[in-house]
Each structure stands twice: as C-alpha cells, then as structure tokens.
Amino acid sequence: ACQEGTTSGSHYLQKSIRYSINMRLVTAVIFIGHAAAFAPSTSRTPLRPVTHLNSADEFVVGVLGDLHIDPRKMEDYETGKSHFMPIFEEAKEKHGNVAIVSLGDLGESKNCDHNPESDSELFAGTSMCHEMAAGFLGSMGVPYDVVGGNHDLEGLDEFETDKENLEVYLKAHGKETPQFCRQIAEKTLLVGMGSTLFRDAKFTSHEVTIDQQQIDWFENLVSTHKAEDGWKIFVFSHAPPNGSGLRVLQENHVVNGCCWLNHSNEEQCQKFINLVREHRSIKAWFSGHFHLGQDYQDSITFPTIDPKDGPYPNRG
C-alpha cells in the first residue's frame, strides 16, 4: 500500500488508521500540518536501535506529514499533540514498540516574525526551524526519525550552500545521514530516504531528490531483507514514488516537475516503484507533499501492473 500523509488547512489533523498486515495489529497515527531536500553523507547508515521488542509482532508508529511549523502558533501543535499522546502511552505500557516518523517539510515557508533582523527571511530550513521541530518531535517521549522534504533546506538567508544547510538539519535531529533504518519489531523495519538538493537542483528547487547513494543503499537493504525470510519493510519519503497511484495536483506539482521522487530523472523516477514491485517485503510506503489528507478514495492505493506483464505479488 502507498499512503498519502498530509492535508490542507492551517491546523493539524490527527487520524488513527489501523492495519492488519500479517501481524496482530499495526497502528499508524497520522498527524499533519498545512501546505510542502539534503546532500548525501559518505558514512554508512547505522541501523537505529530496536525500540524495545517487548512484543514480537505489535507496534505503533506515528506518521507525521508536512508539519510546516509556525512558531507563532505552537499552541495549536500542542493541542494536536495532546490528542494522540494517550495512544503512545498505552502502546508503551502494552508492548513498548513505539516510534514517530516525520515526512519532512518541518517549517512554514514564509516569514514568521522569527528573526527581528529580517522581515523577509523564510522560517523553513533555518537553524531555529530545525531546533524547534526537533524539540517538538522529541517532546513526545518516543524515538523519532525524519526524512527531508522540499522545504527543509530552504534556509537561503542563513546558509550559502545545501551542504551547510544539511549539516545543521542532520545535527538538529541527531542524524548521521539523510536516510534511516529503524527496527520497530521482530524482522520489521522502518526505512526512510530524504531529499538532498535545493540550491543545486538542476530544475525546480522543489523537486524531492533522493541522491544515488541513498538509492543504492535502499536497493541493497530491500534485496537483503526478503519477504521469504520473514522481513516486513515500511518505507517513508516526502514525495511518493511515481506509479503509486496517489492523487496528484496537476496544476502545481506535475507541471512544475516536483510531483514524484526524482521527477526529472526518468530512470531514477521509475526505480522506486520497480523496487516495490520486485520486493514483497515492502508492505507500505508513506508520503506527504500534496496536503490532501486521507478523505478521498485514492489517498491510499494498492499499485499494480498490467496483467500481461505477470501477476502482481501479494504483499502478505
């Protein structure tokens, strides 16, 4: 399944979606903001520590779409947080396998009266933005991971290069690389990839670009964690892979070349969905970017292939 994880509006939306995916129960809490990029690290991505594994096959993951934090409206975010904290607390007491994944676009892409020395600086991508987002995400009392969206390197007034901006983003969120892998339950992985370009983008700065190093890392990971060996992988990215079948905004993201992952590179753009089709261990792919929420039929899809090309694998 591919899951669209954002909605429109100036306040958050919290949703609890329960999936039975070859296990007792998987609960995904969708928490998002309104309206929605990094250079690769050369270090090897370490496997994030197992959360608890008090139960082999139960876990709860809070999936947060485009937060677009506005520091002037933090009371709204605290209200939203209070709605799903009881879900986390219950899960921690019951089995302990709990985590949060943010789908990126952490700050509002406008001036938020945050810098007294500038009335034009965008909040998104600044040091203050990432520190505030890290504080908010870390305040929920469970481990969190984040993937970069197309606004997360937008600190144009503060940083000259994507590399400088990336370093601040990674440091703020305790990351070594733009990608992550966390074991959340027995043979169950949460895997994310983040955008790595903004200033250096070949075309639009708002294309969500996964660099080749992350693509190679991801292909190796899914190739070595096979469904027949019992592995289950849940993938997270800011924009969805082309071929997911999720509803898109023709007049915005499609025409501007920033709709799908690596939109402007045909070979890379097709790579992600081909890996989904090849590897049955990938059970779901969560994305944000479009601000459309989950209140329509194609917000959750089950992408397939033409029957003439062969049977589409049952995800199990």
C-alpha positions in Angstrom: 0.0 0.0 0.0 1.1 3.6 -0.6 -0.2 6.1 2.0 -0.6 9.9 1.4 0.2 11.5 4.7 -0.7 15.2 4.5 -3.7 17.5 4.5 -4.5 21.2 3.9 -5.6 23.8 6.4 -3.8 25.9 9.0 -4.2 23.4 11.8 -3.3 19.8 12.3 -5.3 16.7 11.6 -4.9 13.6 13.6 -6.0 10.3 12.4 -5.6 6.8 13.7 -5.6 4.2 11.0 -5.4 0.6 11.9 -3.9 -2.0 9.6 -3.8 -5.8 9.9 -0.7 -6.6 8.0 0.3 -10.2 8.7 0.6 -9.4 12.4 -1.6 -8.9 15.4 -2.0 -5.1 14.9 -0.2 -2.2 13.4 -1.4 1.2 14.4 -0.3 4.2 12.3 -1.2 7.6 13.8 -1.4 10.2 11.1 -0.6 13.7 12.4 -0.1 16.5 9.9 0.2 20.3 9.3 -0.7 22.6 6.4 0.9 23.2 3.0 5.1 21.4 1.5 15.6 18.5 0.3 19.6 17.3 1.5 23.3 16.3 0.2 24.4 12.7 0.9 26.7 11.7 3.7 29.5 9.4 2.9 29.2 7.4 6.2 27.4 4.1 6.3 23.8 4.4 7.7 23.7 2.6 11.0 20.6 0.6 12.0 18.6 2.6 14.5 18.3 0.7 17.8 15.4 -1.6 18.4 12.8 0.3 20.3 12.0 -2.4 22.9 10.8 -5.6 21.2 8.7 -6.4 24.3 6.3 -8.0 21.9 7.4 -9.6 18.7 4.6 -8.5 16.4 2.9 -5.4 17.8 4.0 -1.8 17.3 2.7 1.7 16.9 4.1 4.3 14.5 3.1 7.9 14.5 3.4 9.1 10.9 3.5 12.9 10.7 3.0 14.6 7.4 4.0 18.2 6.5 4.1 19.9 9.9 5.1 23.4 8.4 5.6 24.6 12.0 4.8 28.3 12.5 6.4 29.4 15.8 3.6 31.9 16.3 1.0 29.1 16.5 2.6 26.5 18.8 -0.5 26.2 21.0 -2.2 24.5 18.0 0.6 22.0 17.8 0.4 21.3 21.5 -3.3 20.7 21.2 -2.8 18.3 18.4 0.0 16.5 20.3 -2.3 16.0 23.3 -4.8 14.1 21.1 -2.5 11.2 20.4 -0.1 11.2 23.3 -2.5 8.7 25.1 -2.1 6.4 22.2 1.6 6.4 22.6 1.4 6.0 26.4 -0.9 3.0 26.0 1.4 1.4 23.5 4.5 1.9 25.6 2.8 0.3 28.5 1.4 -2.6 26.5 4.4 -3.6 24.3 6.9 -0.7 24.1 7.5 -0.8 20.3 6.7 2.8 19.6 8.2 5.4 17.2 7.4 8.5 15.2 8.3 9.3 11.6 8.1 12.8 10.2 7.7 13.0 6.5 9.5 16.3 6.3 8.7 20.0 5.5 9.2 20.8 9.1 8.8 24.6 8.9 6.5 27.2 7.4 7.8 28.6 4.1 7.1 32.2 4.9 8.4 34.9 7.3 7.0 34.1 10.8 8.3 37.1 12.7 11.0 34.8 13.9 14.0 37.0 13.1 14.0 40.6 14.4 16.7 41.5 12.0 14.8 40.4 8.9 11.1 40.8 7.9 11.6 38.7 4.8 13.6 35.6 5.9 11.6 32.3 5.4 11.3 30.2 8.6 11.7 26.9 6.7 15.1 25.4 6.7 16.7 27.8 9.3 18.6 26.7 12.4 15.7 27.9 14.5 13.2 25.9 12.4 15.1 22.6 12.8 15.8 23.2 16.5 12.2 23.9 17.2 11.0 20.9 15.2 13.5 18.7 17.0 12.2 19.9 20.3 8.6 19.3 19.3 9.1 15.9 17.9 11.4 14.9 20.8 8.9 16.0 23.4 6.5 13.1 22.7 8.6 10.7 24.7 9.2 8.2 21.9 12.1 7.8 19.4 11.6 9.8 16.2 13.1 9.8 12.7 12.6 12.4 9.9 13.1 12.5 6.1 13.8 15.7 4.3 11.2 17.4 2.3 11.5 20.1 -0.4 11.4 22.9 2.1 13.9 21.6 4.7 17.0 23.2 3.0 15.2 26.5 2.4 17.3 28.5 4.8 18.5 30.7 2.0 19.3 33.8 4.1 21.3 31.8 6.7 23.2 29.3 4.6 25.1 29.7 1.3 25.1 26.1 0.3 23.0 22.9 0.6 25.9 21.3 2.4 25.9 23.8 5.2 22.1 23.6 5.5 22.2 19.8 5.5 24.8 19.7 8.3 22.5 21.8 10.5 19.5 19.7 9.7 21.3 16.5 10.5 22.8 17.8 13.7 19.5 19.1 15.0 17.8 15.8 14.5 20.6 13.5 15.6 21.0 12.0 12.2 24.2 10.8 10.5 22.7 10.5 7.0 19.6 11.7 5.2 18.3 8.1 5.2 17.4 6.0 8.2 16.5 2.4 9.2 14.9 1.5 12.5 13.9 -1.9 13.7 10.5 -1.5 15.3 9.5 -5.1 15.9 10.8 -8.6 15.1 12.0 -8.6 11.5 10.1 -5.3 10.9 11.9 -2.2 9.6 11.0 1.5 9.3 13.1 2.8 6.4 13.2 6.4 5.2 15.0 8.5 2.5 15.3 12.3 2.3 15.7 14.9 -0.4 19.2 16.2 -0.8 19.1 19.2 -3.1 17.6 22.7 -3.1 20.0 25.4 -4.3 21.8 22.9 -6.5 18.7 21.4 -8.1 19.0 21.1 -11.9 15.5 22.2 -12.5 13.0 23.3 -9.8 14.3 23.6 -6.3 11.1 21.9 -5.0 11.8 18.6 -6.7 12.2 15.9 -4.0 15.6 14.4 -5.0 16.9 11.2 -3.5 20.6 11.0 -4.3 22.1 8.0 -5.9 23.9 6.9 -2.7 20.6 6.6 -0.9 19.0 4.8 -3.9 21.9 2.2 -3.9 21.6 1.9 -0.1 17.8 1.3 -0.3 18.1 -1.3 -3.1 20.7 -3.2 -1.1 18.6 -3.1 2.0 15.4 -4.5 0.4 17.5 -7.0 -1.5 19.0 -8.4 1.7 15.8 -8.4 3.8 13.5 -10.7 1.9 9.8 -11.5 2.5 10.5 -15.2 2.3 12.8 -14.8 5.3 10.0 -13.0 7.2 11.0 -9.4 6.8 8.5 -6.6 6.7 9.6 -3.1 5.5 7.6 0.2 5.8 9.1 3.0 3.7 8.8 6.8 4.2 9.6 9.7 1.9 8.3 13.2 1.5 7.0 12.8 -2.1 5.6 9.5 -3.3 7.2 7.2 -5.9 5.8 7.6 -9.4 3.5 4.7 -10.1 2.0 4.8 -6.6 -1.4 5.8 -8.0 -1.9 8.5 -5.3 -3.9 11.6 -6.4 -1.6 14.4 -7.5 -2.1 18.1 -8.2 -1.7 18.6 -11.9 -1.7 22.4 -11.9 1.0 22.5 -9.2 3.4 19.6 -8.7 3.0 17.8 -12.0 3.6 20.8 -14.4 6.4 22.1 -12.2 8.3 18.8 -12.2 8.2 18.2 -8.4 5.4 15.7 -8.1 7.2 12.3 -7.6 10.5 11.3 -6.2 13.3 12.3 -8.7 10.6 13.6 -11.1 13.0 15.0 -13.7 15.2 11.9 -13.9 13.3 9.2 -15.8 15.4 6.3 -14.8 15.6 7.2 -11.1 11.9 8.2 -11.1 10.9 4.7 -12.2 13.4 2.9 -9.9 11.4 3.2 -6.7 8.1 1.7 -7.9 10.1 -1.1 -9.6 11.7 -2.0 -6.3 8.3 -2.1 -4.7 7.1 -4.4 -7.4 10.1 -6.6 -7.1 10.4 -7.0 -3.3 7.4 -8.3 -1.4 9.0 -7.3 1.9 7.9 -3.7 1.2 4.5 -3.7 2.9 3.6 0.0 2.7 5.1 3.4 1.5 4.1 6.6 3.4 4.4 10.0 1.8 3.2 13.6 2.2 3.9 16.6 0.0 0.4 17.2 -1.6 -1.5 18.4 1.5 -4.6 16.4 0.6 -5.2 14.3 3.7 -6.9 10.8 3.6 -10.5 11.7 3.0 -10.8 10.5 -0.6 -10.6 7.2 -2.4 -7.1 7.4 -3.9 -5.3 8.7 -0.7 -4.5 5.0 0.0 -3.7 2.9 -3.1 -2.6 -0.6 -4.0 -0.5 0.0 -7.1 -0.4 -2.9 -9.6 1.0 -3.7 -13.0 -0.6 -4.7 -16.3 -1.7 -8.3 -16.2 0.2 -9.0 -19.4 3.4 -8.3 -17.5 2.7 -11.0 -15.0 1.0 -11.4 -11.6 1.4 -8.6 -9.1 2.9 -10.0 -5.9 0.6 -10.5 -3.0 2.1 -8.4 -0.1 1.1 -10.9 2.6 
